[in-house]
Amino acid sequence: MSSPTGLSEAGVAAVHHLRELREVNTVVLRQEGPPDVLVPELEANLTHDELVQGLPSDQPRLVLHELSFASPEGTRRNQLLLILWMPPAAAAQEDTYTAGYSALKDYLPDVHVHLTARRADQLAYRRLVALAG
């Protein structure tokens, strides 16, 4: 798996940590200066609520988050999500972040749940579980 255009070495390492370390379930990436490189802003073990509350209201982010939930049968499941967080106040940066989002989708073919959210309610836990289910 080669790294996508624009993902920094630290970003590649953060994605690997998400996959390999139990204490990391969330990686938040942001664009940094020319040439618009994606760098990790946060590698952490966040609850769903912490993730949603931690997203900036006026800046976009790319988020990889391992969602934990119970299936209808009651078994515990985990599903990786790729989220493009694009609040209305950040519309001027949408093209740049969309390019990074597309590159990450190609880089992470085993991540099957992709979504764009413009408001926190679009990241409601039950909605994410339904998408992942």
C-alpha positions as CSV (number, residue, x, y, z in Angstrom):
1,M,0.0,0.0,0.0
2,S,1.7,3.2,-1.1
3,S,0.8,6.5,0.5
4,P,-1.6,8.9,-1.3
5,T,-0.4,12.1,-2.7
6,G,-0.5,14.8,0.0
7,L,-0.3,12.5,3.1
8,S,2.7,13.3,5.2
9,E,5.0,10.6,6.6
10,A,3.5,11.5,10.0
11,G,0.0,11.0,8.5
12,V,1.0,7.6,7.2
13,A,2.3,6.6,10.6
14,A,-0.9,7.8,12.2
15,V,-3.0,5.6,9.9
16,H,-0.8,2.7,10.8
17,H,-1.2,3.4,14.5
18,L,-5.0,3.4,14.1
19,R,-4.8,-0.1,12.6
20,E,-2.2,-1.5,15.0
21,L,-2.6,0.1,18.4
22,R,-5.6,-0.6,20.6
23,E,-5.2,2.8,22.3
24,V,-5.8,4.7,19.1
25,N,-9.3,4.6,17.5
26,T,-9.3,8.1,15.9
27,V,-7.0,10.0,13.6
28,V,-7.8,13.6,12.7
29,L,-5.9,15.1,9.7
30,R,-5.7,18.7,8.6
31,Q,-4.1,20.3,5.6
32,E,-0.9,22.2,6.2
33,G,0.5,24.9,4.0
34,P,1.7,24.5,0.5
35,P,1.7,22.0,-1.0
36,D,-1.4,21.1,1.0
37,V,0.0,18.1,2.9
38,L,-2.3,16.2,5.3
39,V,-0.8,16.0,8.7
40,P,-2.1,14.4,11.8
41,E,-3.6,16.8,14.3
42,L,-4.7,14.1,16.7
43,E,-4.2,10.4,17.4
44,A,-6.4,9.3,20.3
45,N,-8.9,6.9,21.8
46,L,-12.1,9.0,21.6
47,T,-15.7,8.3,22.4
48,H,-18.2,9.2,19.8
49,D,-19.2,12.3,21.8
50,E,-15.6,13.4,22.3
51,L,-15.0,13.1,18.5
52,V,-18.0,15.2,17.6
53,Q,-17.4,17.8,20.3
54,G,-13.7,18.1,19.3
55,L,-14.4,19.0,15.6
56,P,-13.9,22.7,14.9
57,S,-17.0,24.6,13.9
58,D,-15.2,26.7,11.3
59,Q,-12.5,24.5,9.9
60,P,-12.6,21.3,7.8
61,R,-10.9,18.0,8.9
62,L,-10.5,14.5,7.6
63,V,-11.2,11.9,10.2
64,L,-10.6,8.2,10.4
65,H,-12.6,6.8,13.3
66,E,-13.2,3.2,14.5
67,L,-16.8,3.1,15.5
68,S,-17.7,0.5,18.1
69,F,-21.3,-0.7,18.3
70,A,-23.5,-3.7,18.9
71,S,-25.1,-5.5,15.9
72,P,-28.8,-6.3,16.0
73,E,-27.8,-9.8,17.2
74,G,-26.0,-8.2,20.1
75,T,-22.4,-8.9,19.0
76,R,-19.8,-6.2,19.4
77,R,-18.6,-4.8,16.1
78,N,-16.0,-2.2,15.0
79,Q,-16.1,-0.4,11.7
80,L,-13.7,2.1,10.3
81,L,-15.2,5.3,9.0
82,L,-13.7,8.0,6.8
83,I,-15.3,11.3,7.5
84,L,-14.9,14.6,5.6
85,W,-15.9,17.2,8.1
86,M,-16.8,20.3,6.1
87,P,-18.7,22.9,8.1
88,P,-20.3,25.7,6.1
89,A,-17.8,28.3,7.4
90,A,-15.0,26.3,5.7
91,A,-16.5,26.2,2.2
92,A,-13.5,28.0,0.7
93,Q,-11.3,24.9,1.5
94,E,-13.7,22.3,0.2
95,D,-11.9,21.5,-3.0
96,T,-8.6,21.0,-1.3
97,Y,-10.1,18.7,1.4
98,T,-12.2,16.8,-1.1
99,A,-9.0,16.0,-3.0
100,G,-7.5,14.6,0.2
101,Y,-10.6,12.7,1.0
102,S,-10.6,11.1,-2.5
103,A,-6.9,10.2,-2.1
104,L,-7.6,8.6,1.3
105,K,-10.5,6.5,-0.1
106,D,-8.1,5.1,-2.7
107,Y,-5.4,4.5,-0.1
108,L,-7.8,2.7,2.3
109,P,-9.8,0.3,0.1
110,D,-10.9,-1.7,3.2
111,V,-12.7,1.4,4.7
112,H,-16.2,1.0,3.3
113,V,-18.1,3.8,5.1
114,H,-17.3,7.2,3.7
115,L,-19.3,10.3,4.6
116,T,-19.3,14.1,4.3
117,A,-20.7,15.9,7.3
118,R,-21.4,19.6,7.4
119,R,-23.2,19.7,10.8
120,A,-22.7,17.8,14.0
121,D,-26.1,16.2,13.8
122,Q,-25.0,14.4,10.6
123,L,-22.6,12.5,12.8
124,A,-25.2,11.3,15.2
125,Y,-24.2,7.9,16.7
126,R,-27.3,6.0,15.5
127,R,-26.8,7.4,12.0
128,L,-23.2,6.2,11.9
129,V,-24.2,2.8,13.2
130,A,-26.9,2.5,10.5
131,L,-24.3,3.4,7.9
132,A,-21.8,0.9,9.3
133,G,-24.3,-1.8,10.1
